Amino acid sequence: MKEHYLEITFRHGRPLAAYLYLPREGDEKSARTEQAAPGLLIDFAPGGRPIGLEITAPGKVSAATINRVLAGLGLAPLPDADLAPLKAA
């Protein structure tokens, strides 16, 4: 996968969790997870490269927090439009 994408899981019409897939090589799987902020975890590939952000509390994690974490990982921030589904959820 060459680009990021956001997936939101709903249960009974409410957002349960979300996952921001980051660019990855082939079918890389998570080898380690680290908490970045309350309700936000980072998944790392075996080589240590970030491959995704687990958003365990979609209603409590802001776009600013996500972009701050991405910047800390050396990744470009995402446009508000890409994270807008979190606000709608």
C-alpha positions in Angstrom: 0.0 0.0 0.0 1.5 3.3 -1.1 -0.9 5.8 0.6 -2.7 6.1 3.9 -6.3 5.5 4.5 -8.7 5.7 7.4 -11.1 2.9 8.4 -13.7 3.4 11.1 -15.6 0.6 12.8 -19.1 1.2 14.1 -21.3 -0.7 16.5 -24.9 0.1 17.0 -24.4 3.3 14.9 -21.6 4.6 17.1 -17.9 4.7 16.3 -16.1 1.9 18.2 -12.6 2.3 16.9 -10.6 3.5 13.9 -7.4 2.6 12.1 -5.2 4.9 10.1 -3.2 2.7 7.7 0.2 4.2 6.8 2.1 3.3 3.7 3.7 -0.1 4.1 5.6 -2.7 2.1 3.5 -5.7 0.9 1.7 -7.4 3.7 3.7 -6.1 6.6 2.2 -6.9 10.0 2.6 -5.2 13.3 5.4 -6.5 15.5 5.1 -4.0 18.3 2.6 -1.4 19.5 3.3 1.7 21.5 0.9 4.2 23.2 1.3 7.7 21.6 -1.6 9.4 23.5 -4.7 8.4 25.4 -6.8 6.5 22.9 -4.0 6.4 20.2 -1.6 3.5 19.6 1.2 3.2 17.0 1.8 -0.1 15.3 5.4 -0.8 14.1 6.6 -3.3 11.5 9.4 -5.7 12.5 12.0 -3.2 11.2 10.6 -0.4 13.4 8.8 1.5 10.7 5.3 2.9 11.7 2.6 1.1 9.7 -0.6 2.3 11.4 -2.3 4.3 14.1 -5.0 2.5 16.2 -7.6 5.0 17.4 -9.3 3.3 20.3 -11.3 6.3 21.3 -12.4 8.0 18.0 -14.5 10.6 19.8 -11.6 11.7 22.0 -8.7 11.8 19.6 -8.4 15.0 17.6 -6.9 15.6 14.2 -4.3 17.8 15.8 -3.2 15.0 18.1 -2.9 12.6 15.1 -0.9 15.1 13.1 1.4 15.7 16.1 2.1 12.0 16.4 2.7 11.7 12.7 5.2 14.6 12.9 6.9 12.9 15.8 7.3 9.9 13.5 8.8 12.0 10.8 5.7 11.7 8.6 3.8 14.5 6.9 0.6 15.7 8.5 -2.7 14.8 6.9 -5.1 17.3 5.5 -8.2 18.0 7.6 -10.4 16.5 4.8 -8.6 13.1 5.3 -9.4 13.1 9.0 -12.9 14.6 8.7 -14.7 11.2 9.1 -13.4 11.1 12.7 -15.2 14.3 13.4 -18.4 13.0 11.7 -18.2 9.8 13.6 
